[in-house]
Each structure stands twice: as structure tokens, then as C-alpha cells.
């Protein structure tokens, strides 16, 4: 039995260096803890580590190279491994597939610094320098069969994952942090019981992100304690090298999220200790993108409040808009920072006939809350006359005097939202029947939304955006913004024309590898605004997948 040295330091890749001919910007930090002791059946030798590298296309977070492992050792004794998959593939639903023997890793010409240290003395500067040096970048490009010039063009990133080579149950394994966490779930937490300091602390904390990237969050948790499998799979054991300018300064914290080119309603609450009347009404002015929008002639009883709002259209480009509010009353907030997002920037990539996703299982559709009705109101105000006779004295006549008062009434409004979603096989699917189709063919979607309200038109909008999510992407990663066919309180939507459709169809293609079973499309109907907030309804509709489009192919000899 070998006695393992205490303290393993983890390292996280986040580097910013300028190198001639390109700029490498990385993401690195780390933590760790004591190792304790091993046994002959369950042990790790300090220095037996490596890094898995995958080239990722930046605009859609898609791996474009086979993952390649780099290690200073030969690793000819590896008996079980899970090679050729990366953290993005696992996030997208890839299964953990063990392979017996046949493990390979590349020994770099210039040795890597220690990735998982047993002494607590990792030189983070050396690690950053190593993975951003031109020689290392060229080695990765060569090993992955990728053009060096393309790699450093700014269109790609390198995904790095720490690897540990260790003995568990008498068998020698090679695993990334993500694979170790997934494997631990398969063996009912036994790996954590036997190798907790390595697989649940030092290996996952060997690389994590300082800033969010490629859909992975920045790690803000402990760097000196054991981590859960869920946190490891979602957030740890990952570093990134970029070839572009450093990210801009952090965006301001936003109070609300709006969509691009959308009519919205922004509201605040006005409060007053003295009554606001037609003679002295309240007002609120909203300064937005160089323009001033006003809500005037607001009446409020003494020691009461009311919403004030304006309707405006958001910019056509994403960004942030600071809204400043002034009033002759007390305002619930004097500034709102609105984030403007573009939902039409992440459609699914072109599906290919040879796409595969072995081990995929169909996920449950999201079950997010709906907001299908809202209420609000405003005060009405009028003068209530109360005439009183005042008698005169001997020298003066009497007279009438109005001793009336301002009368208030609360005008209540409400709005409700209903909607339906219908999906069906596209008519270009030759063997579809009813709501059953073969995988690889397209489907259509139609959404109908109806807003009903007793309020004036200045108080609300109809549904303006519908977004669809799909099971092959686990209802994340990619989505489709639907096309609005008509405006108003009754609105309808369908898929936009698919640029990968030969016939220019308004269609979404199911992947050819999708297993037999239910295919559920999930949609969110958004941006029906009122002074009380946004109405939203989430819908699902099901199709059934039976076989694939390859079942429709018939090959015969040429006569």
C-alpha cells in the first residue's frame, strides 16, 4: 500500500496573455485539500494527471474536434476509460460509456506543469503561461487535426478538462472530473467513499471558471471542501482558452429583462402624503434612450399610492437601457436598468444524417409557472359639491358657499391570457400519419394567443414573442423564436423558415437519432405587458416518433 501525500491543490484555467500573432485569454483558478491515505486497491499517485482538450466553435458552443488527452506519462496501464467525450457532450445528454483498454494520450514535447498537485505548491502562473504559449496551442491544433490559423482566428475556443489516473477497486482508471462524478452516481456513491479527496475535491477543483463561458457558470463556491456530484457535473473540472479580445467590463445589474424590438410597459409606484387632484395632479416622467415619456393627470388620495407607467418600444439591438424616473410624488425607484436580449440568435445547427447521441434518454418537459391573469387599477377623482347658505348681517345680504370636497373612486382593471399550441408532422414527411412521424423529418408548430381585458389600450399589449424549446437539446442550449403572423390582442405564430430546409419550409427538424417515444415541444408565450407586469403562458404539445427516415430508404441493384 502506498501512503498518499496530503494536500492536493486544484488549478482553474483563466488566463489573459498577449502573445505575438494572437491573444490567448484563459479562465483559471483552483483549490483543494488533504488527500489522506490510500490502499493497494484504491489509490492515486501524485503526478498522474493530464488534460483533455477539445476545440469548440464559439458562436454555438459546438465541439468541432475529437477530444484529445495530453499527459506527461505513458499511461499504458489504463484498464478502463471514457475517452473521446467532453463536458459539453455530457451536458447535452451523452451517456457515460466505459471502454476496456486501448487508452491513448499524447505526451507533449514540453512537459506540462503539475495540474493536480500533492504539495499545495502549484504555480498558477506557470500553468496559465503553459496553456497560452504558442507552442502548446500549435500542439493542440496538430493533435486535433485543426488548422492553427483557424484556431486562433477568434472563432474558436479550447475546452480543457483535468484528468486523473488512479486505481479504484484494483482497476486502473482514467477519468475527467465530470466522468468521475457521473461514474460515482453509477456505483451508488462508492467512488466517493473510497476516493473522496481526489474525485470529489481535488480533481474537480483543479479547473473551474472565473467568468461564465460556453454555457458553464463561474464557480463561486468553496475551493477547499468536497463537492457534490451535481456541482461537479454542472460547474467544475473545466477551463477555457480564448483567442479574442478580453471580455468587456461586467454588465450592469438589471432590474428587468425585455426582448429586442418589443412594445413593453414600464411601471413604478407613486406614493403621496397629500392628495393629488385635477387641480394639482401627480405625474411621472420616464427618461428612456434620450426620450421622455410621461404619465400625467394622476389622482391619488391623501396617504395613498398608485402605479404610474408608460408604453415604449425597446431597441432593435441587444444591450442595456437605463430608465430614469422623476415625479412630484415619492417614487418606488428612481432608476431601472433594463437588459435587452435577442431571442433570435441561437437557433439549432444544421442536423446531419450521421449525427449520433448514444445513450440519450428523453427528458421531461419543463414545468415553469404561468402568469395568466393580472389586476391593477387607478384612482378617479371629481369634486363633490356641498353648498352651504351663509346669512348676512343687517348691512349685507346672505350668500351660498360651496364647502365640497374631492371624491375618489378606485377603477379596477384586469387582463387574462389564453393560448394553444399545436404541432404536427410537416407535409414533406412522406410517411407521417396523424401525430406520428419518423425521426429525421420536420415538424410544424402553430401558436394562437388571446388577451382579454377591460382596460384601455394604453394599459396593455398582446403576446409579441413565442419561443420553442426541444427535447434533443434537453430544452436548453438551442431554441427557435417563432414568427408572428398578426398583431393585436389575438395573435398567431409559427416557426420561421428554416434555412436548412431544401423547400424553404417553416419547420424544425427532429434529429435522426431521436429514440422511439414521445417528442414534446415546449413553448413560452411572452411579452403581453400590463402595468402590473407581464402575462406569460407555457405550453407543450406531443408528437410520437416511430423509427427513423432511414426506414423509408430502399436500395436495390441497378438493372
C-alpha positions in Angstrom: 0.0 0.0 0.0 1.3 3.4 -0.9 0.9 6.3 1.5 -0.5 9.3 -0.3 0.9 12.7 0.4 -1.5 15.2 1.9 -2.7 18.4 0.2 -3.7 18.4 -3.5 -4.1 21.9 -4.9 -6.5 22.4 -7.8 -5.9 24.8 -10.7 -8.5 26.6 -12.7 -7.7 27.9 -16.2 -8.5 31.6 -16.8 -5.6 33.3 -18.5 -5.1 36.6 -20.1 -1.9 36.9 -22.1 -0.8 38.7 -25.2 1.4 36.5 -27.5 2.8 37.6 -30.8 0.4 36.7 -33.7 -2.5 36.0 -31.4 -4.0 36.8 -28.0 -4.9 33.9 -25.6 -7.4 34.7 -22.9 -7.9 32.0 -20.4 -10.0 31.2 -17.4 -8.0 29.6 -14.4 -8.3 29.3 -10.6 -8.2 26.5 -8.1 -8.5 24.9 -4.7 -8.2 21.6 -2.9 -7.4 19.9 0.3 -5.7 17.0 2.1 -5.6 13.5 0.5 -5.4 11.2 3.4 -4.2 7.6 2.8 -4.8 5.1 0.1 -4.8 1.3 -0.1 -3.5 -1.1 -2.7 -7.0 -1.3 -4.2 -7.9 2.4 -4.1 -5.0 4.8 -4.6 -3.7 7.7 -6.6 -0.1 8.6 -7.3 0.7 12.3 -7.3 1.7 13.5 -10.7 -0.5 11.0 -12.6 -2.7 13.6 -14.2 -3.4 15.1 -17.6 -5.7 17.4 -19.5 -8.4 16.7 -22.2 -8.6 19.3 -24.9 -11.5 19.9 -27.3 -11.9 22.7 -29.9 -15.2 24.4 -29.5 -16.9 26.7 -32.1 -17.7 29.9 -30.2 -20.9 31.1 -31.9 -22.9 27.9 -31.0 -20.8 26.1 -28.3 -20.4 23.1 -30.6 -17.4 20.8 -30.4 -15.6 20.6 -33.7 -12.8 18.3 -32.8 -12.4 14.9 -31.2 -11.3 15.3 -27.6 -7.6 14.6 -27.2 -5.8 13.7 -23.9 -2.4 15.1 -23.0 -0.3 13.7 -20.2 3.4 13.7 -19.2 3.1 9.9 -18.6 2.7 7.0 -21.0 -0.4 5.6 -19.2 -0.1 2.2 -20.8 -1.6 0.6 -17.7 -5.1 2.1 -18.0 -7.7 -0.6 -18.0 -11.0 1.4 -18.1 -11.6 4.8 -19.6 -14.3 7.0 -21.1 -12.3 8.6 -23.8 -13.5 10.8 -26.7 -16.3 12.7 -24.9 -16.2 16.1 -23.3 -18.1 18.1 -20.7 -20.3 19.8 -23.3 -21.4 16.4 -24.8 -22.2 15.1 -21.3 -24.2 18.3 -20.7 -26.1 17.7 -23.9 -27.2 14.2 -22.8 -24.3 11.9 -23.8 -24.1 8.7 -21.7 -21.1 7.6 -19.7 -19.7 4.7 -21.9 -16.8 2.7 -20.4 -14.1 1.3 -22.7 -11.7 -1.5 -21.8 -8.0 -1.0 -22.6 -7.0 0.9 -25.7 -6.5 4.2 -23.9 -4.2 6.7 -25.5 -2.7 10.1 -24.5 -0.2 12.4 -26.1 3.0 13.3 -24.3 3.8 16.9 -25.1 7.3 17.8 -26.2 7.4 20.3 -23.4 6.2 18.8 -20.2 3.1 20.2 -18.6 3.2 21.7 -15.1 1.5 19.8 -12.4 -2.2 20.0 -12.9 -3.3 18.3 -9.6 -0.7 18.8 -7.0 0.0 16.9 -3.9 2.1 19.6 -2.2 -0.1 22.7 -2.3 2.6 24.4 -4.3 1.1 24.6 -7.8 2.5 27.6 -9.8 -0.7 29.0 -11.3 1.3 31.5 -13.3 3.2 28.6 -14.9 0.0 26.8 -15.8 -1.5 29.9 -17.4 1.6 30.5 -19.3 1.9 26.9 -20.5 -1.6 26.7 -22.0 -1.4 30.1 -23.6 2.0 29.7 -25.2 2.2 29.4 -28.9 3.9 26.0 -28.8 1.2 24.4 -26.7 -1.6 25.9 -29.0 0.2 24.5 -32.0 0.5 21.1 -30.3 -3.2 21.1 -29.6 -4.1 22.2 -33.2 -1.8 19.4 -34.6 -3.2 16.7 -32.4 -6.8 17.6 -33.2 -6.2 17.9 -36.9 -7.2 21.6 -36.8 -5.7 24.5 -38.7 -3.6 26.6 -36.3 -4.6 29.8 -38.2 -8.3 28.9 -37.9 -7.9 28.0 -34.3 -6.5 31.4 -33.3 -8.9 33.4 -35.6 -11.2 34.3 -32.7 -14.0 31.9 -33.8 -13.0 29.0 -31.6 -12.1 28.2 -28.0 -10.2 25.4 -26.4 -12.1 23.5 -23.7 -9.8 22.0 -21.1 -10.7 19.3 -18.6 -8.3 17.9 -15.9 -7.8 14.1 -15.9 -6.7 11.8 -13.1 -5.2 8.3 -13.5 -6.0 6.3 -10.4 -6.7 2.8 -9.0 -10.2 2.0 -7.8 -11.2 -1.5 -6.8 -7.9 -2.8 -8.1 -8.6 -1.4 -11.6 -6.7 1.5 -13.1 -9.0 4.2 -14.5 -8.6 7.4 -16.5 -11.4 10.0 -15.7 -12.1 13.7 -16.0 -13.8 15.3 -13.1 -17.2 15.1 -14.8 -16.8 11.4 -15.7 -15.8 10.7 -12.1 -19.0 12.4 -10.8 -21.2 10.5 -13.3 -19.4 7.3 -12.5 -19.9 7.8 -8.8 -23.6 8.0 -9.4 -23.5 4.7 -11.3 -21.7 2.9 -8.4 -24.1 4.3 -5.7 -21.6 6.7 -4.2 -18.9 4.1 -3.7 -16.2 6.0 -5.6 -16.7 9.0 -3.3 -16.4 6.7 -0.2 -13.1 5.2 -1.4 -11.5 8.2 -3.2 -13.4 11.3 -1.9 -10.4 13.7 -1.6 -9.3 13.0 -5.2 -12.6 12.6 -7.1 -14.9 14.9 -5.1 -12.4 17.7 -4.2 -9.0 17.9 -5.8 -9.8 16.7 -9.3 -13.0 18.8 -9.9 -11.4 21.9 -8.2 -8.3 21.5 -10.5 -10.1 23.6 -13.1 -13.1 25.9 -12.9 -14.1 29.2 -14.5 -13.6 32.6 -13.0 -16.2 34.0 -15.5 -19.1 32.2 -17.1 -18.4 30.9 -20.7 -19.6 28.2 -23.1 -22.8 27.8 -21.1 -20.9 26.9 -17.9 -21.2 29.2 -14.8 -18.4 30.9 -12.9 -17.6 29.0 -9.7 -18.4 30.9 -6.6 -18.5 28.1 -4.1 -15.9 26.7 -1.7 -12.5 25.8 -3.1 -11.3 23.8 0.0 -14.2 21.3 0.6 -15.7 18.2 -1.0 -18.1 19.0 -3.8 -21.4 17.3 -4.7 -21.7 15.3 -7.9 -24.3 17.8 -9.2 -22.0 20.8 -8.7 -19.1 18.9 -10.3 -21.1 18.0 -13.4 -22.6 21.5 -13.8 -19.7 23.8 -12.9 -16.3 22.2 -12.1 -13.5 20.5 -13.8 -13.4 22.9 -16.8 -11.1 25.6 -18.1 -11.3 27.6 -21.3 -8.7 29.3 -23.6 -10.0 32.1 -25.9 -8.4 33.8 -28.9 -10.0 37.1 -28.9 -10.1 40.4 -27.1 -10.8 40.2 -23.4 -14.4 40.4 -22.4 -15.8 43.9 -21.9 -16.4 45.2 -18.4 -19.2 43.5 -16.4 -22.6 44.5 -17.5 -24.7 46.5 -15.0 -27.1 44.6 -12.8 -30.5 44.7 -14.5 -33.9 45.0 -12.8 -35.9 43.7 -15.8 -35.4 41.7 -19.0 -37.0 42.8 -22.2 -36.8 41.4 -25.7 -35.5 43.4 -28.7 -37.9 45.4 -30.8 -40.8 44.8 -28.4 -43.5 47.0 -27.1 -43.3 47.0 -23.3 -44.8 48.7 -20.3 -42.6 50.0 -17.5 -44.2 50.9 -14.2 -43.4 52.4 -10.8 -45.4 53.1 -7.7 -46.2 56.7 -6.7 -47.0 57.5 -3.1 -48.1 60.8 -1.6 -49.0 62.2 1.8 -51.2 64.9 0.4 -54.0 64.4 -2.1 -53.4 64.7 -5.8 -56.4 66.2 -7.6 -57.3 67.6 -11.0 -56.1 71.0 -9.7 -52.8 69.5 -8.6 -52.3 66.2 -10.3 -49.4 63.8 -9.9 -47.1 62.9 -12.8 -44.2 60.6 -13.6 -41.6 61.2 -16.3 -39.6 58.3 -17.7 -36.3 59.2 -19.5 -35.5 56.3 -21.9 -32.8 56.3 -24.6 -32.8 60.1 -25.0 -36.6 60.4 -25.0 -39.0 61.4 -22.2 -42.3 59.5 -21.8 -44.9 60.9 -19.3 -47.8 59.6 -17.4 -49.8 62.7 -16.4 -53.0 63.7 -14.7 -52.7 61.0 -11.9 -55.1 61.4 -9.0 -54.2 59.9 -5.6 -56.0 60.3 -2.2 -54.1 61.5 0.8 -51.6 58.9 2.2 -52.2 56.5 -0.7 -50.5 55.3 -3.9 -51.0 54.2 -7.5 -49.0 52.8 -10.3 -47.6 55.1 -13.0 -46.5 53.6 -16.3 -45.5 54.3 -19.9 -45.6 52.1 -23.0 -42.5 52.2 -25.2 -40.6 50.1 -27.8 -37.3 48.5 -27.0 -34.2 48.9 -29.3 -33.7 46.5 -32.2 -30.2 45.5 -30.9 -29.4 43.8 -27.5 -27.8 45.8 -24.7 -28.8 47.7 -21.6 -31.1 50.7 -21.2 -31.1 52.8 -18.1 -34.5 54.3 -17.3 -34.7 57.4 -15.0 -37.9 58.3 -13.3 -38.9 61.7 -11.8 -42.1 62.7 -10.2 -43.8 65.2 -7.8 -44.6 62.2 -5.6 -42.4 59.6 -3.8 -41.3 57.0 -6.4 -40.7 53.3 -5.6 -37.5 53.6 -7.6 -35.8 56.4 -9.5 -33.8 54.2 -11.8 -34.4 50.9 -13.7 -31.8 49.1 -15.7 -33.4 47.0 -18.4 -31.5 44.3 -20.2 -32.5 43.9 -23.8 -31.9 40.4 -25.2 -32.2 39.0 -28.7 -34.0 35.7 -28.7 -33.3 35.1 -32.4 -29.6 34.4 -32.0 -29.4 30.7 -31.0 -31.4 28.5 -33.4 -30.4 24.8 -33.7 -27.5 23.9 -36.0 -27.9 22.0 -39.3 -28.9 18.4 -38.5 -26.8 15.8 -40.2 -27.7 12.2 -41.3 -24.7 10.8 -39.4 -25.4 12.7 -36.2 -25.4 10.4 -33.1 -26.2 10.7 -29.4 -25.7 7.3 -27.9 -27.2 6.7 -24.5 -29.6 9.7 -24.8 -32.8 9.4 -22.8 -35.9 11.6 -23.4 -36.1 14.3 -20.7 -39.3 15.6 -19.1 -40.5 18.9 -20.5 -40.1 22.0 -18.2 -42.9 22.8 -15.8 -42.4 26.5 -15.3 -45.1 28.7 -13.7 -47.6 30.6 -15.7 -48.9 34.2 -15.2 -52.3 34.1 -17.0 -54.1 36.9 -15.2 -53.1 40.2 -13.6 -55.0 43.0 -11.9 -54.3 46.7 -11.3 -56.1 50.0 -11.1 -56.1 53.8 -10.9 -57.9 56.4 -9.0 -60.6 58.6 -10.4 -61.3 61.9 -8.8 -64.1 64.5 -9.0 -65.4 67.4 -7.0 -68.4 66.7 -4.7 -70.4 69.9 -4.3 -71.8 70.8 -0.9 -73.4 74.2 -0.9 -73.9 76.0 2.4 -76.0 79.2 3.0 -74.3 81.9 5.0 -76.7 84.5 6.4 -75.8 88.2 6.1 -75.9 90.8 8.8 -78.0 94.0 8.8 -75.9 95.6 6.2 -75.1 92.6 3.9 -77.1 90.0 2.1 -76.5 86.3 2.7 -74.7 84.1 0.2 -74.2 80.5 -0.8 -70.7 78.9 -0.5 -69.5 75.5 -1.8 -68.0 73.6 1.0 -67.5 70.5 -1.1 -64.6 68.0 -1.3 -62.7 65.8 -3.7 -64.2 62.4 -4.1 -62.2 59.4 -5.1 -63.1 56.0 -6.6 -60.8 53.1 -7.4 -61.1 51.9 -11.0 -60.0 48.2 -11.1 -58.7 46.6 -14.3 -57.7 43.0 -15.2 -56.2 41.1 -18.1 -56.1 37.4 -18.8 -54.2 35.3 -21.3 -55.1 32.0 -23.0 -53.1 30.2 -25.7 -52.9 26.9 -27.6 -50.0 25.1 -29.2 -50.4 22.6 -32.0 -47.5 20.6 -33.5 -47.8 18.3 -36.5 -45.5 16.5 -38.9 -44.6 18.6 -41.9 -46.3 17.7 -45.1 -42.9 16.9 -46.6 -42.7 13.9 -44.2 -44.0 11.3 -46.6 -44.8 8.5 -44.1 -46.3 10.5 -41.3 -49.7 9.6 -40.0 -51.7 11.9 -37.7 -49.3 12.9 -35.0 -46.8 10.0 -35.6 -43.7 10.6 -37.7 -40.2 9.1 -38.2 -37.2 10.8 -36.7 -35.2 13.0 -39.1 -38.2 14.6 -40.6 -39.6 18.1 -39.8 -42.5 19.2 -37.7 -44.6 22.4 -37.8 -45.9 24.4 -34.8 -48.8 26.9 -34.6 -49.5 29.0 -31.5 -52.6 31.0 -31.0 -52.8 33.5 -28.1 -55.7 35.7 -26.9 -55.5 38.6 -24.4 -58.8 39.8 -22.8 -59.0 42.9 -20.7 -61.4 45.7 -19.6 -58.6 48.2 -19.6 -57.8 50.9 -22.2 -55.3 50.0 -24.9 -52.7 52.2 -23.3 -52.6 49.7 -20.4 -51.6 46.6 -22.2 -50.1 44.7 -25.2 -50.9 41.4 -26.9 -48.4 38.5 -26.9 -45.5 39.5 -29.1 -42.9 36.7 -28.8 -43.1 32.9 -28.6 -40.0 30.7 -28.1 -39.9 27.0 -28.7 -37.5 24.5 -27.0 -36.9 20.9 -27.9 -36.2 17.6 -26.2 -33.0 16.7 -28.2 -31.3 19.7 -26.5 -32.8 18.9 -23.1 -34.9 22.1 -23.5 -31.8 24.3 -23.2 -28.8 25.2 -25.4 -30.8 26.0 -28.6 -34.3 27.4 -29.3 -36.4 28.9 -32.0 -38.1 32.3 -32.0 -41.4 31.9 -33.8 -42.6 34.3 -36.5 -45.6 36.4 -35.5 -48.3 36.3 -38.3 -50.5 39.1 -36.9 -50.5 41.7 -34.2 -53.0 42.7 -31.6 -54.7 41.1 -28.6 -55.3 38.0 -30.8 -52.1 36.8 -32.3 -50.8 33.7 -34.0 -47.3 32.4 -34.5 -45.4 29.7 -36.5 -41.8 28.5 -37.0 -39.7 30.8 -39.1 -38.5 29.5 -42.4 -35.7 27.0 -41.7 -32.5 28.0 -43.6 -31.6 24.3 -43.8 -34.8 23.2 -45.4 -34.5 22.3 -49.0 -38.0 23.5 -49.7 -37.8 26.6 -47.5 -40.3 25.2 -45.0 -41.3 26.8 -41.7 -40.2 23.7 -39.9 -38.0 22.2 -37.1 -36.1 19.0 -37.9 -36.1 16.2 -35.4 -32.7 14.6 -35.1 -32.4 11.3 -36.9 -31.0 9.6 -33.8 -34.1 10.5 -31.6 -35.4 7.3 -30.0 -38.9 6.0 -30.4 -41.3 7.7 -28.0 -42.9 11.0 -27.3 -41.5 14.1 -28.8 -42.7 17.1 -26.8 -42.2 20.7 -27.9 -42.2 23.3 -25.2 -43.1 26.9 -25.9 -43.1 30.1 -23.8 -45.6 32.8 -24.9 -44.1 36.2 -23.8 -44.4 39.9 -23.8 -48.1 40.6 -23.1 -47.4 43.6 -20.9 -49.6 45.3 -18.4 -48.9 47.9 -15.6 -48.9 45.0 -13.2 -46.3 43.0 -15.1 -46.0 40.5 -18.0 -48.6 37.8 -18.8 -46.9 34.6 -19.7 -48.2 31.1 -20.5 -46.1 28.0 -21.2 -47.4 25.3 -23.5 -46.5 21.8 -24.6 -47.7 19.5 -27.4 -46.7 16.0 -28.2 -45.8 14.0 -31.3 -44.8 10.4 -31.4 -41.6 9.1 -33.0 -41.6 5.7 -34.6 -38.5 4.5 -36.5 -36.3 6.9 -38.5 -36.2 8.3 -42.0 -33.7 5.6 -42.9 -36.7 3.2 -42.8 -38.0 4.9 -45.9 -34.9 4.2 -47.9 -34.8 1.3 -50.3 -31.6 0.2 -52.0 -31.7 -2.2 -54.9 -29.3 -3.2 -57.7 -29.4 -1.1 -60.9 -30.9 -3.2 -63.7 
